[in-house]
Structures are given as structure tokens and as C-alpha cells.
Amino acid sequence: MGFTIRDLDCAGGAGTLDVNAWHWRPTLDLIQSLDLGDETRSILMHYSGVTVQFDRDEARAIARAIRERYLPQMGPDTRLTFEGGFTDEPDTQGFHRDDLSLNYSATRPWLERFCEFCERCQGFAVN
């Protein structure tokens, strides 16, 4: 399962960004921690195929928060975990059945790409 993030301005320079559920879930939790929207929007972002929108100012606030709060704590191989912590342990790419939270992590390269997208877009929709 994956998610597509698209610039609200079709002619805008940000285009679209695809992300798998494994990277999206910790990113989603990060966005929710910023308290940018209502509870309904936060819940709907968990589901692929349901469209949720963020305006340009919200997109910029997300990028700013990631750059200020998260990236400075991350090395090149650090991952943001499901619980909002950080780990430098390599991802084995194996499926963890006993603790599903171990399957979810956002890499530094993914968060940097998402920041760049948020800084270029005119707002975005997730679905």
C-alpha cells in the first residue's frame, strides 16, 4: 500500500511524490504532532484512497518543523521510528510479525525529499 502526495497547483513545480506506507506512517505521526488540523483530517490521512489537503502555509510549516526539529538529530543513516524516536540500526527489510511498529520508519533521505516538496508546492493533497 502506498500514498501519493500531489501539489494542489497542477502547473506547480512540485509535481507528485509517492511514498510507501512504511515511510508514511512515521511521517504522518510527525505531521499530527504539529497540530495543524482537525482530528478528522488526521484520521483520514491513515487511509490510502482518501484525499486530505494541506494549504501552502501548512506545507511550509511542515517543512520548517522537519528541518528544525528532526533533521538536525539525524545522521545520513538515521531513521525516524514509529514511536517518534530515532535509530541508527540498519533496516533489515524483514517483516516483523511480533512487533509491527518495527516495520515503520522514515529515512533521512525520505524526510529531506518531503521537505523539498513541501517547500515547492502550493499546498498538497494526500491520497
Buried (B, 14 or more C-beta within 10 A) or exposed (E): EEBBBBBBEEEBEBEEBEBEBBBBBBBBBBBBEBEBBEEEBBEBBBEEEEEBBBBBEBBBBBBBBBBEEBBEEBEEEBBBBBEEEBBEEEEEEEEEEEEEEBBBBBBBEBBBBBBEBBBBBBBBBBB
